Amino acid sequence: MPDRAPKRWIDLLDDEDVAFVKRFVLSSGSLKKLAAAYGVSYPTVRLRLDRLIAKVEVLDTHGGESDFERMARAFHADGRFDMETLKAILAAHRREIEEG
């Protein structure tokens, strides 16, 4: 039987997100330094950080759910689709599971 233990939130981040967290730490949490390192504006880095925070919250809160549900919620937190789409995808997934 596969191990269904919840993973740590950091283990569920993609490589790009982990690299962002590393750069954030190495820049001492300075969004100004981080923006300069990425060559983008402060508001762009702020938005990226806000989305990453939302994603971490989702992954930390919903760690015990299926990989599919965690991924769908993380995509929503990333701004890849809206709440209506998330609800529709999760409802369809649950129906599929119930139907076997």
MMTF fields as JSON, N, C-alpha, C and O atoms, coordinates in Angstrom:
{
  "mmtfVersion": "1.0.0",
  "mmtfProducer": "UNKNOWN",
  "numBonds": 399,
  "numAtoms": 400,
  "numGroups": 100,
  "numChains": 1,
  "numModels": 1,
  "chainsPerModel": [1],
  "groupsPerChain": [100],
  "chainIdList": ["A"],
  "bondAtomList": [4, 2, 8, 6, 12, 10, 16, 14, 20, 18, 24, 22, 28, 26, 32, 30, 36, 34, 40, 38, 44, 42, 48, 46, 52, 50, 56, 54, 60, 58, 64, 62, 68, 66, 72, 70, 76, 74, 80, 78, 84, 82, 88, 86, 92, 90, 96, 94, 100, 98, 104, 102, 108, 106, 112, 110, 116, 114, 120, 118, 124, 122, 128, 126, 132, 130, 136, 134, 140, 138, 144, 142, 148, 146, 152, 150, 156, 154, 160, 158, 164, 162, 168, 166, 172, 170, 176, 174, 180, 178, 184, 182, 188, 186, 192, 190, 196, 194, 200, 198, 204, 202, 208, 206, 212, 210, 216, 214, 220, 218, 224, 222, 228, 226, 232, 230, 236, 234, 240, 238, 244, 242, 248, 246, 252, 250, 256, 254, 260, 258, 264, 262, 268, 266, 272, 270, 276, 274, 280, 278, 284, 282, 288, 286, 292, 290, 296, 294, 300, 298, 304, 302, 308, 306, 312, 310, 316, 314, 320, 318, 324, 322, 328, 326, 332, 330, 336, 334, 340, 338, 344, 342, 348, 346, 352, 350, 356, 354, 360, 358, 364, 362, 368, 366, 372, 370, 376, 374, 380, 378, 384, 382, 388, 386, 392, 390, 396, 394],
  "bondOrderList": [1, 1, 1, 1, 1, 1, 1, 1, 1, 1, 1, 1, 1, 1, 1, 1, 1, 1, 1, 1, 1, 1, 1, 1, 1, 1, 1, 1, 1, 1, 1, 1, 1, 1, 1, 1, 1, 1, 1, 1, 1, 1, 1, 1, 1, 1, 1, 1, 1, 1, 1, 1, 1, 1, 1, 1, 1, 1, 1, 1, 1, 1, 1, 1, 1, 1, 1, 1, 1, 1, 1, 1, 1, 1, 1, 1, 1, 1, 1, 1, 1, 1, 1, 1, 1, 1, 1, 1, 1, 1, 1, 1, 1, 1, 1, 1, 1, 1, 1],
  "groupList": [{"groupName": "MET", "atomNameList": ["N", "CA", "C", "O"], "elementList": ["N", "C", "C", "O"], "formalChargeList": [0, 0, 0, 0], "bondAtomList": [1, 0, 2, 1, 3, 2], "bondOrderList": [1, 1, 2], "singleLetterCode": "M", "chemCompType": "L-PEPTIDE LINKING"}, {"groupName": "PRO", "atomNameList": ["N", "CA", "C", "O"], "elementList": ["N", "C", "C", "O"], "formalChargeList": [0, 0, 0, 0], "bondAtomList": [1, 0, 2, 1, 3, 2], "bondOrderList": [1, 1, 2], "singleLetterCode": "P", "chemCompType": "L-PEPTIDE LINKING"}, {"groupName": "ASP", "atomNameList": ["N", "CA", "C", "O"], "elementList": ["N", "C", "C", "O"], "formalChargeList": [0, 0, 0, 0], "bondAtomList": [1, 0, 2, 1, 3, 2], "bondOrderList": [1, 1, 2], "singleLetterCode": "D", "chemCompType": "L-PEPTIDE LINKING"}, {"groupName": "ARG", "atomNameList": ["N", "CA", "C", "O"], "elementList": ["N", "C", "C", "O"], "formalChargeList": [0, 0, 0, 0], "bondAtomList": [1, 0, 2, 1, 3, 2], "bondOrderList": [1, 1, 2], "singleLetterCode": "R", "chemCompType": "L-PEPTIDE LINKING"}, {"groupName": "ALA", "atomNameList": ["N", "CA", "C", "O"], "elementList": ["N", "C", "C", "O"], "formalChargeList": [0, 0, 0, 0], "bondAtomList": [1, 0, 2, 1, 3, 2], "bondOrderList": [1, 1, 2], "singleLetterCode": "A", "chemCompType": "L-PEPTIDE LINKING"}, {"groupName": "LYS", "atomNameList": ["N", "CA", "C", "O"], "elementList": ["N", "C", "C", "O"], "formalChargeList": [0, 0, 0, 0], "bondAtomList": [1, 0, 2, 1, 3, 2], "bondOrderList": [1, 1, 2], "singleLetterCode": "K", "chemCompType": "L-PEPTIDE LINKING"}, {"groupName": "TRP", "atomNameList": ["N", "CA", "C", "O"], "elementList": ["N", "C", "C", "O"], "formalChargeList": [0, 0, 0, 0], "bondAtomList": [1, 0, 2, 1, 3, 2], "bondOrderList": [1, 1, 2], "singleLetterCode": "W", "chemCompType": "L-PEPTIDE LINKING"}, {"groupName": "ILE", "atomNameList": ["N", "CA", "C", "O"], "elementList": ["N", "C", "C", "O"], "formalChargeList": [0, 0, 0, 0], "bondAtomList": [1, 0, 2, 1, 3, 2], "bondOrderList": [1, 1, 2], "singleLetterCode": "I", "chemCompType": "L-PEPTIDE LINKING"}, {"groupName": "LEU", "atomNameList": ["N", "CA", "C", "O"], "elementList": ["N", "C", "C", "O"], "formalChargeList": [0, 0, 0, 0], "bondAtomList": [1, 0, 2, 1, 3, 2], "bondOrderList": [1, 1, 2], "singleLetterCode": "L", "chemCompType": "L-PEPTIDE LINKING"}, {"groupName": "GLU", "atomNameList": ["N", "CA", "C", "O"], "elementList": ["N", "C", "C", "O"], "formalChargeList": [0, 0, 0, 0], "bondAtomList": [1, 0, 2, 1, 3, 2], "bondOrderList": [1, 1, 2], "singleLetterCode": "E", "chemCompType": "L-PEPTIDE LINKING"}, {"groupName": "VAL", "atomNameList": ["N", "CA", "C", "O"], "elementList": ["N", "C", "C", "O"], "formalChargeList": [0, 0, 0, 0], "bondAtomList": [1, 0, 2, 1, 3, 2], "bondOrderList": [1, 1, 2], "singleLetterCode": "V", "chemCompType": "L-PEPTIDE LINKING"}, {"groupName": "PHE", "atomNameList": ["N", "CA", "C", "O"], "elementList": ["N", "C", "C", "O"], "formalChargeList": [0, 0, 0, 0], "bondAtomList": [1, 0, 2, 1, 3, 2], "bondOrderList": [1, 1, 2], "singleLetterCode": "F", "chemCompType": "L-PEPTIDE LINKING"}, {"groupName": "SER", "atomNameList": ["N", "CA", "C", "O"], "elementList": ["N", "C", "C", "O"], "formalChargeList": [0, 0, 0, 0], "bondAtomList": [1, 0, 2, 1, 3, 2], "bondOrderList": [1, 1, 2], "singleLetterCode": "S", "chemCompType": "L-PEPTIDE LINKING"}, {"groupName": "GLY", "atomNameList": ["N", "CA", "C", "O"], "elementList": ["N", "C", "C", "O"], "formalChargeList": [0, 0, 0, 0], "bondAtomList": [1, 0, 2, 1, 3, 2], "bondOrderList": [1, 1, 2], "singleLetterCode": "G", "chemCompType": "PEPTIDE LINKING"}, {"groupName": "TYR", "atomNameList": ["N", "CA", "C", "O"], "elementList": ["N", "C", "C", "O"], "formalChargeList": [0, 0, 0, 0], "bondAtomList": [1, 0, 2, 1, 3, 2], "bondOrderList": [1, 1, 2], "singleLetterCode": "Y", "chemCompType": "L-PEPTIDE LINKING"}, {"groupName": "THR", "atomNameList": ["N", "CA", "C", "O"], "elementList": ["N", "C", "C", "O"], "formalChargeList": [0, 0, 0, 0], "bondAtomList": [1, 0, 2, 1, 3, 2], "bondOrderList": [1, 1, 2], "singleLetterCode": "T", "chemCompType": "L-PEPTIDE LINKING"}, {"groupName": "HIS", "atomNameList": ["N", "CA", "C", "O"], "elementList": ["N", "C", "C", "O"], "formalChargeList": [0, 0, 0, 0], "bondAtomList": [1, 0, 2, 1, 3, 2], "bondOrderList": [1, 1, 2], "singleLetterCode": "H", "chemCompType": "L-PEPTIDE LINKING"}],
  "groupTypeList": [0, 1, 2, 3, 4, 1, 5, 3, 6, 7, 2, 8, 8, 2, 2, 9, 2, 10, 4, 11, 10, 5, 3, 11, 10, 8, 12, 12, 13, 12, 8, 5, 5, 8, 4, 4, 4, 14, 13, 10, 12, 14, 1, 15, 10, 3, 8, 3, 8, 2, 3, 8, 7, 4, 5, 10, 9, 10, 8, 2, 15, 16, 13, 13, 9, 12, 2, 11, 9, 3, 0, 4, 3, 4, 11, 16, 4, 2, 13, 3, 11, 2, 0, 9, 15, 8, 5, 4, 7, 8, 4, 4, 16, 3, 3, 9, 7, 9, 9, 13],
  "groupIdList": [1, 2, 3, 4, 5, 6, 7, 8, 9, 10, 11, 12, 13, 14, 15, 16, 17, 18, 19, 20, 21, 22, 23, 24, 25, 26, 27, 28, 29, 30, 31, 32, 33, 34, 35, 36, 37, 38, 39, 40, 41, 42, 43, 44, 45, 46, 47, 48, 49, 50, 51, 52, 53, 54, 55, 56, 57, 58, 59, 60, 61, 62, 63, 64, 65, 66, 67, 68, 69, 70, 71, 72, 73, 74, 75, 76, 77, 78, 79, 80, 81, 82, 83, 84, 85, 86, 87, 88, 89, 90, 91, 92, 93, 94, 95, 96, 97, 98, 99, 100],
  "secStructList": [7, 7, 7, 7, 7, 7, 7, 7, 4, 4, 4, 4, 1, 7, 2, 2, 2, 2, 2, 2, 2, 2, 2, 2, 2, 2, 6, 6, 6, 7, 2, 2, 2, 2, 2, 2, 2, 2, 6, 1, 7, 2, 2, 2, 2, 2, 2, 2, 2, 2, 2, 2, 2, 2, 2, 2, 2, 2, 2, 2, 2, 6, 6, 6, 1, 7, 2, 2, 2, 2, 2, 2, 2, 2, 2, 2, 2, 6, 6, 1, 1, 7, 2, 2, 2, 2, 2, 2, 2, 2, 2, 2, 2, 2, 2, 2, 2, 2, 2, 7],
  "xCoordList": [0.837, 0.0, 0.894, 1.823, 0.651, 1.503, 1.362, 0.321, 2.415, 2.413, 1.551, 1.862, 0.479, -0.442, -0.24, -1.106, 0.907, 1.172, 1.245, 1.829, 0.653, 0.72, 2.173, 3.014, 2.431, 3.763, 3.865, 2.86, 5.11, 5.314, 5.029, 5.231, 4.564, 4.203, 5.371, 5.176, 6.575, 7.73, 8.015, 8.517, 7.698, 7.902, 6.927, 7.151, 5.854, 4.826, 5.018, 4.288, 5.989, 6.269, 7.063, 7.862, 6.841, 7.635, 9.006, 9.224, 9.915, 11.288, 11.363, 12.195, 10.508, 10.493, 10.12, 10.71, 9.141, 8.73, 9.835, 10.085, 10.49, 11.585, 12.729, 13.329, 13.029, 14.083, 13.711, 14.575, 12.441, 11.982, 12.148, 12.63, 11.754, 11.903, 13.382, 13.729, 14.246, 15.685, 16.21, 16.937, 15.843, 16.303, 15.757, 16.453, 14.518, 13.909, 14.716, 15.024, 15.049, 15.841, 17.22, 17.695, 17.871, 19.219, 19.244, 20.286, 18.099, 18.031, 17.535, 17.101, 17.607, 17.201, 15.748, 15.39, 14.933, 13.52, 13.217, 12.098, 14.197, 13.997, 13.375, 13.993, 12.146, 11.481, 12.154, 12.148, 12.724, 13.448, 14.659, 14.894, 15.424, 16.581, 16.126, 16.758, 15.045, 14.531, 14.079, 14.335, 13.408, 12.979, 14.185, 14.16, 15.239, 16.458, 17.093, 17.565, 17.108, 17.706, 16.948, 17.556, 15.625, 14.814, 14.685, 14.254, 15.064, 14.945, 13.509, 13.141, 12.695, 11.283, 10.951, 11.781, 9.725, 9.31, 8.939, 8.655, 8.949, 8.548, 7.133, 6.922, 6.141, 4.783, 4.708, 3.897, 5.541, 5.556, 6.037, 5.465, 7.089, 7.608, 6.595, 6.408, 5.945, 4.941, 3.799, 3.347, 3.337, 2.269, 2.717, 1.963, 3.93, 4.485, 4.539, 4.169, 5.003, 5.075, 3.683, 3.472, 2.738, 1.366, 0.77, 0.101, 1.015, 0.499, 1.202, 0.575, 2.49, 3.224, 2.735, 2.608, 2.467, 1.919, 0.583, 0.351, -0.289, -1.587, -1.404, -2.124, -0.447, -0.179, 0.315, -0.128, 1.227, 1.745, 0.616, 0.534, -0.249, -1.38, -2.272, -2.718, -2.527, -3.346, -2.661, -3.286, -1.393, -0.666, -0.541, -0.587, -0.383, -0.255, -1.598, -1.652, -2.657, -3.994, -4.589, -5.28, -4.326, -4.95, -3.954, -4.116, -2.94, -1.891, -2.382, -1.763, -3.487, -3.994, -4.895, -5.319, -5.19, -6.06, -5.285, -4.069, -5.989, -5.342, -4.404, -4.533, -3.465, -2.545, -3.321, -2.966, -4.38, -5.189, -5.789, -5.693, -6.409, -7.052, -6.034, -6.274, -4.896, -3.855, -3.364, -3.188, -3.147, -2.65, -3.671, -3.309, -4.93, -5.977, -6.042, -6.14, -5.987, -6.026, -4.777, -4.867, -3.637, -2.396, -2.463, -2.001, -3.033, -3.192, -4.094, -3.836, -5.143, -6.028, -5.257, -5.364, -4.492, -3.704, -2.686, -2.358, -2.188, -1.228, -1.904, -1.225, -3.23, -3.95, -4.148, -4.485, -3.938, -4.074, -5.532, -5.847, -6.432, -7.858, -8.625, -8.117, -9.868, -10.662, -11.37, -11.31, -12.035, -12.706, -13.822, -14.016, -14.549, -15.634, -15.074, -15.657, -13.962, -13.317, -12.826, -13.002, -12.209, -11.734, -12.882, -12.769, -13.972, -15.132, -15.659, -15.999, -15.73, -16.229, -15.303, -15.768, -13.991, -13.013, -13.077, -13.083, -13.124, -13.176, -14.477, -14.471, -15.586, -16.867, -16.837, -17.306, -16.295, -16.195, -15.286, -15.58, -14.203, -13.267, -13.946, -13.801, -14.675, -15.378, -16.442, -16.613, -17.162, -18.172, -17.517, -18.034, -16.388, -15.662, -15.225, -15.319, -14.749, -14.319, -15.525, -15.446, -16.636, -17.833, -18.392, -18.917, -18.281, -18.811, -17.885, -18.246, -16.699, -15.777, -14.901, -14.075],
  "yCoordList": [-1.172, 0.0, 1.252, 1.318, 2.25, 3.433, 4.284, 4.28, 5.006, 5.894, 7.112, 7.863, 7.321, 8.434, 9.551, 10.411, 9.542, 10.582, 11.933, 12.044, 12.969, 14.297, 14.758, 14.517, 15.414, 15.946, 17.327, 17.987, 17.748, 19.107, 20.085, 19.759, 21.272, 22.254, 22.553, 22.74, 22.602, 22.946, 21.854, 22.135, 20.617, 19.505, 19.565, 18.922, 20.33, 20.413, 21.611, 21.757, 22.461, 23.598, 23.147, 22.214, 23.816, 23.489, 24.165, 24.998, 23.804, 24.295, 25.816, 26.434, 26.415, 27.874, 28.556, 29.572, 27.994, 28.557, 28.409, 29.334, 27.263, 27.043, 28.018, 28.563, 28.234, 29.18, 30.589, 31.335, 30.963, 32.275, 32.411, 33.437, 31.39, 31.419, 31.56, 32.336, 30.815, 30.89, 32.292, 32.849, 32.867, 34.232, 35.238, 36.181, 35.041, 35.922, 35.887, 36.93, 34.699, 34.546, 35.156, 35.88, 34.869, 35.391, 36.91, 37.538, 37.499, 38.956, 39.559, 40.711, 38.766, 39.188, 39.651, 40.495, 39.107, 39.466, 40.813, 41.313, 41.403, 42.702, 42.521, 41.965, 42.999, 42.889, 43.794, 43.496, 44.886, 45.789, 45.071, 45.146, 44.376, 43.614, 42.47, 42.182, 41.832, 40.72, 41.191, 40.526, 42.342, 42.901, 43.192, 42.931, 43.734, 44.018, 42.721, 42.665, 41.69, 40.408, 39.782, 39.173, 39.932, 39.376, 40.333, 39.938, 41.587, 42.579, 42.965, 43.215, 43.009, 43.379, 44.461, 44.812, 44.989, 46.039, 45.473, 44.284, 46.357, 45.985, 45.4, 44.351, 46.06, 45.488, 44.079, 43.262, 43.798, 42.467, 41.429, 40.344, 41.767, 40.857, 40.715, 39.62, 41.806, 41.768, 40.826, 40.025, 40.925, 40.049, 38.595, 37.717, 38.337, 36.97, 36.422, 35.272, 37.249, 36.82, 36.573, 35.591, 37.45, 37.27, 35.958, 35.242, 35.652, 34.397, 33.191, 32.161, 33.323, 32.23, 32.014, 30.874, 33.085, 32.979, 32.231, 31.325, 32.609, 31.939, 30.462, 29.608, 30.17, 28.786, 27.977, 26.848, 28.545, 27.856, 27.611, 26.537, 28.598, 28.427, 27.27, 26.465, 27.193, 26.103, 24.764, 23.819, 24.682, 23.422, 22.992, 21.8, 23.947, 23.637, 23.201, 22.278, 23.846, 23.56, 22.293, 21.548, 22.04, 20.928, 19.813, 19.093, 19.669, 18.67, 17.243, 16.397, 16.944, 15.578, 15.185, 14.033, 16.129, 15.83, 15.108, 14.936, 14.696, 14.01, 14.966, 16.186, 14.382, 15.197, 16.081, 17.241, 15.528, 16.282, 17.522, 18.623, 17.342, 18.466, 19.511, 20.71, 19.057, 20.006, 20.806, 22.022, 20.113, 20.787, 21.794, 22.91, 21.406, 22.313, 23.562, 24.68, 23.363, 24.509, 25.381, 26.606, 24.769, 25.524, 26.33, 27.47, 25.749, 26.482, 27.694, 28.767, 27.518, 28.653, 29.738, 30.922, 29.335, 30.3, 31.018, 32.179, 30.332, 30.914, 31.857, 32.544, 31.894, 32.748, 32.12, 32.812, 30.813, 30.141, 29.948, 29.88, 29.86, 29.887, 30.423, 30.446, 30.857, 31.519, 30.516, 29.306, 31.043, 30.216, 29.374, 28.222, 29.94, 29.192, 27.96, 26.878, 28.131, 27.015, 25.975, 24.776, 26.429, 25.501, 24.661, 23.44, 25.31, 24.575, 23.554, 22.433, 23.936, 23.019, 21.815, 20.683, 22.064, 20.978, 20.032, 18.814, 20.585, 19.741, 18.941, 17.778, 19.56, 18.847, 17.695, 16.598, 17.935, 16.875, 15.75, 14.574, 16.105, 15.11, 14.257, 13.035, 14.891, 14.149, 13.229, 12.104, 13.701, 12.855, 11.627, 10.513, 11.848, 10.746, 9.71, 8.507, 10.178, 9.268, 8.483, 7.271, 9.18, 8.524, 7.48, 6.455, 7.733, 6.822, 5.637, 4.668, 5.736, 4.597, 4.606, 3.708],
  "zCoordList": [0.0, 0.0, 0.0, 0.805, -0.873, -0.933, 0.321, 0.979, 0.636, 1.794, 1.484, 0.56, 2.235, 2.005, 3.014, 3.176, 3.697, 4.68, 3.987, 2.909, 4.597, 3.997, 3.852, 4.719, 2.75, 2.522, 3.152, 3.414, 3.388, 3.882, 2.748, 1.579, 3.088, 2.062, 1.141, -0.06, 1.676, 0.838, -0.187, -1.275, 0.157, -0.776, -1.954, -2.979, -1.809, -2.834, -3.767, -4.747, -3.468, -4.343, -5.554, -5.47, -6.687, -7.865, -7.754, -6.874, -8.641, -8.576, -8.659, -7.995, -9.463, -9.605, -8.289, -7.92, -7.585, -6.296, -5.252, -4.479, -5.226, -4.274, -4.561, -3.634, -5.832, -6.203, -5.752, -5.29, -5.878, -5.427, -3.923, -3.442, -3.177, -1.711, -1.34, -0.45, -2.019, -1.738, -1.998, -1.175, -3.147, -3.464, -2.454, -2.077, -2.016, -1.022, 0.275, 0.853, 0.719, 1.946, 1.771, 2.646, 0.641, 0.407, 0.246, 0.432, -0.099, -0.188, 1.128, 1.173, 2.192, 3.547, 3.606, 4.428, 2.747, 2.751, 2.127, 2.241, 1.473, 0.838, -0.54, -1.449, -0.679, -1.973, -3.005, -4.199, -2.543, -3.446, -4.045, -5.25, -3.202, -3.69, -4.595, -5.611, -4.224, -5.004, -6.39, -7.393, -6.435, -7.719, -8.605, -9.808, -7.999, -8.764, -9.27, -10.406, -8.44, -8.831, -10.004, -10.884, -10.015, -11.098, -12.288, -13.371, -12.072, -13.14, -13.439, -14.587, -12.376, -12.517, -11.499, -10.661, -11.578, -10.655, -9.282, -9.133, -8.293, -6.942, -6.923, -6.315, -7.583, -7.566, -8.169, -7.733, -9.16, -9.757, -8.744, -8.639, -8.0, -6.976, -5.842, -5.312, -5.472, -4.403, -4.79, -3.973, -6.039, -6.516, -6.494, -6.073, -6.94, -6.945, -5.522, -5.282, -4.576, -3.182, -2.609, -1.898, -2.91, -2.415, -2.924, -2.179, -4.192, -4.756, -4.125, -3.877, -3.872, -3.238, -1.803, -1.354, -1.098, 0.261, 0.22, 1.021, -0.71, -0.838, -1.169, -0.652, -2.024, -2.41, -1.212, -1.001, -0.431, 0.754, 1.752, 2.348, 1.932, 2.842, 2.389, 3.207, 1.087, 0.541, 0.772, 1.252, 0.434, 0.57, 2.021, 2.324, 2.914, 4.336, 4.915, 5.728, 4.511, 5.025, 4.434, 5.13, 3.155, 2.444, 2.134, 1.148, 2.958, 2.733, 2.705, 2.06, 3.392, 3.459, 2.306, 2.213, 1.428, 0.296, -0.796, -0.703, -1.811, -2.927, -3.656, -3.563, -4.376, -5.176, -6.148, -6.36, -6.737, -7.689, -7.031, -7.573, -5.861, -5.181, -4.737, -4.871, -4.208, -3.81, -5.011, -4.933, -6.113, -7.309, -7.838, -8.21, -7.869, -8.342, -7.464, -7.969, -6.148, -5.226, -5.379, -5.305, -5.588, -5.79, -7.086, -7.127, -8.146, -9.407, -9.205, -9.75, -8.424, -8.135, -7.375, -7.696, -6.381, -5.61, -6.486, -6.241, -7.501, -8.454, -9.443, -10.205, -9.436, -10.363, -11.733, -12.693, -11.826, -13.126, -13.527, -14.715, -12.529, -12.823, -11.624, -10.504, -11.879, -10.854, -9.931, -10.145, -8.911, -7.907, -8.521, -8.132, -9.471, -10.123, -10.841, -10.773, -11.515, -12.215, -11.218, -11.434, -10.122, -9.092, -8.555, -8.445, -8.225, -7.683, -8.685, -8.308, -9.957, -10.982, -11.147, -11.275, -11.145, -11.292, -10.1, -10.273, -8.894, -7.698, -7.631, -7.228, -8.024, -8.027, -9.026, -8.723, -10.199, -11.207, -10.723, -10.937, -10.081, -9.548, -8.475, -8.467, -7.585, -6.522, -7.101, -6.631, -8.123, -8.774, -9.406, -9.316, -10.035, -10.673, -9.636, -9.88, -8.481, -7.411, -6.883, -6.687, -6.658, -6.12, -7.079, -6.645, -8.376, -9.378, -9.62, -10.289, -9.066, -9.107, -10.299, -10.464]
}
